[in-house]
């Protein structure tokens, strides 16, 4: 009987360990699925990343995993989320967190803070967003500071190539207007955009596309997307915009390497 009991407990413990290991494997598979699409940013060999709309530091942690030595400047207006991203960058330098939002003004204003903080916005939430994601509907207002990127950039040590990630829940056009000089010098920009109006008065894809086209960028496709839990349609996506000069510079570099190789071969 004692042997039977020990066997039962042993099997029960084995089952618990197997379930725990399975959960770990699934969590790791999920993490890899989230990280993999962002690996394409490695082609730009960035020296600096502007993480605009950092929330709790998730994007900073993702960038740090992919690019251990890149300098990350994160911007987050919500006080508690700022503390989290600040802690992340302090533990995994180089980089710095800024407690502010970016826009086309320099002012103190109010943000609509959602119970789900990634859905917080300087714009009122549209009923469609509340319908699709009811858990984001409740919220409060929080006073924040807004500054222009071009003004802040003068205080930063930006090492090229530069990449900017803009995740600001409908405030994309204002961020771009306030940072045209800085953003025009980027190799690539990733912007979270909506296929449907999720915030009142937000710009459309064509609006942002036109803005970035005027700054010299070409739309290269999507990195990630968010689907409707109701019917599966695409509600938001991370659009990749590449500066036209990047491919030209790359082609020039490749040509120079070929010329150098020929020159070395001629002297052998």
N, C-alpha and C positions, 0 to 999 in steps of 0.2 A: 504493500500500500504506500509506504513512504517513498519507494522508488517511483511509483506511478505519479505521486504528487509532485516530486522533484522534476519528473519529465514534463508534466503539464506546465509547471512554472517556467521551465526552461524554454518550452515551445512558445509560451505566451511572451516571454522576454524576447525571443528571437523574432516573433511577429512584430513587436513594437519597434525593434531595431530596424527591421526591413522596411516598415512603414515610414519611419523617420528618414532612412536613407533615400527612399523613393521621393519623399517630399523635398529633400535637399537636391536631388537630381532634377526634379521638375522646376524648382526655383532657379537653379543654375541655367537650365535650358531657356527659361523665360528671360533671364538677365541677358543671355547671349543674343536672343532674338531682338532685344531692345537695343543692344550695343551695336550689333552687326551693321545696320543701315548707316550708322554714323561713321563707319570706317572710311567711307569715301572721302571724308574731309582730309584724310592723311595725304591725299594727292597734292594738297596745297602747301604742305610742310609749314604750317603756321608757326609764327613766333609769338603771336599774341591773339587771344580770343576775347571779344567783347560779349559777355553773357548778359544780355539785356532782358530782364524779367527772369531772375534766377530762382524765385520761389524759395524752397527749402534747401537748395544746393544740389538737387538731383542732377541738373545739367553740368554743374561744375565737377561733380564726382565722375560723371560719364566722360567728360573731356579729359580729366586728369588720368583716368584709366587708359584712355587711348593715346594721350600725349603727355607723358610724365613731366616733360621739361618746359612746356608752353606756359607763358604768363597769362593768367586768367583774371580779367577785371569783371566782376559781377555787380549788377545793379538790381536792387530789390527794395521796394517802398514799404512793405509790411514789416512792422517792427520785429515781431517774433521770427518771421521767416529770414529776415536779414541776419539775425543773431545766429541762425543755423548755418547759413551760407558763409558767414564770417568765420565761424568755428571750423567749417570744412576747409576753407582756404588757409586759415592759420595752421592747421594740422598738415595740409598738403600744398606747400608753396611750390613755385612762386605765384603770387597773385594778391588781390585785395578786393574786399567787398565794399560797396558804397550804399548807404542807406538813403535811397532816392529812386524816383521814377525818372525816366527820360521822356522828353516831349519837345514841343517847339516853343515853349515859354520857360521863364524862370519865375516860379511862383510857389506859394503854399496853397494846396487845394485838398479836396476830399476824394478818397477812393472808395468804391463800393466793395467792401470786403465780404466775400462769400464764405459760408461755413466750410466749403471746400476751397481752400486758399488758392489753388491754381486757377480757379475760375474768377478770381477777383479782377476788377477792371475800373478804370477811370470813367468808363461809359456804363450807363444802366444796362442791365441784363435784359435781353429780348425774351418774350414769352416762349419762343421756340426752344431756347436754351433751358428754360425752367421745365418745359414739357419733356424734353429729352433726358434731362438730368435733374430730377426733382430734389435730390439731396443738395444741389448747389443753390437752391432758391433762397433759403434763409441767409440773412447776413446783417452786417452793421456798416457804419461809415467810420473811416479812420482818416485823420489828417496826415498828409504826407507832403514831402518836398518834391518839386519837379524842376529839372534843369535840362538845358540843351546839351546834347552830346558834344557838339563842336566846342562849347565852352569847357566842358569837363575834360575833353581829350587833350587840351593844352596842359593839363596837370599830370598827364600820364606819360609813361615811358613806353611808347608803342614800338615794338620791334616787328618789322615786316618779315614775311607776309602776314597780313591781318585777316582774320575771319570774324564776322559778327553774327551772333544768333539773336533774333528778335522774337520774343514770345510775350506779347503784351495785351492780349485779349481785346483786339479791336482798335488799339492805339497806334498801329503800325505806321500810318501815314504821318502822324505827328512826330514820332521818333525819327523817321527819315528826314522830314523837313528840318528838324533841329540838329541833324548830324550829316548834312549833305557833303560837306568838305571831308569829314573823317571817313564816312562810308564809301565815298568815291575812290578812296585809296585802298579799299579792301580787295583781296583776291576773290573772296566769295562771301555771300550773305545767305543765311538760312532764316526764313521768315515763316512763322506760323500764320496761316491764312484760313479763312472760312469759306466754305462753298455756299453756305446760307447765312443770313444775317443772324448772328447769335448775340450781338450787342447793338444797341440803338445808335445809328449813325456811323457804324464802322465802315472802313473802305472795302471795296470789292477786290477780287483778285486782279481785275483789269486796272483798277486804280493804282494798286501797289506796283504792278508790272510796269505801268507807264512811268511811275516815279523812278523806279530803279533802271529802266531802260534809258531814261534821260541822264542817269549817272554813269552809263556805260556798261550796264549788266545785261546778261542773257539768261533766260530761264532754262535750267538744265533738267528739271523734273522734280520729283518728290523724294524725300528721305523717309518720311513716316506719315501716317494718317490716322485719324480718329473716326470710327464708324458709329452710326446711330445704333443705340441698343434696341430701338423700336423696330426699324426696318432694314438696317444694314447700309444705308446710304452714307457716302462720305460727307462728314460735317466739317472737319478741319484737316489740314495737311501741312507738313513742313516743306515749303518750297525752297529749292536750291537755286540761287542766282549767282552766276559766275561772271567776273569782269572780263570784258572782251580782250583786254590786254594780257590776261593770264596765258591763253593759248599761244598768242603771238610771242610772248617772252619765252615760253617753253620751247616753241619751235626754233627761236633764235639761239637758245642755249644748246639745243640738240645739234643745230648746224655748226655751232662753234666747237662742240665736242668732236664732231666728225672731221672738221678742218684740222683740229689739233691732232687727231689720230692719223690723218693722212700725212701731216707734217712730220710726225715722229717716224712714220713708216718710210718716208722718203730719205731720212737720215740714217736709217739702219744699214 
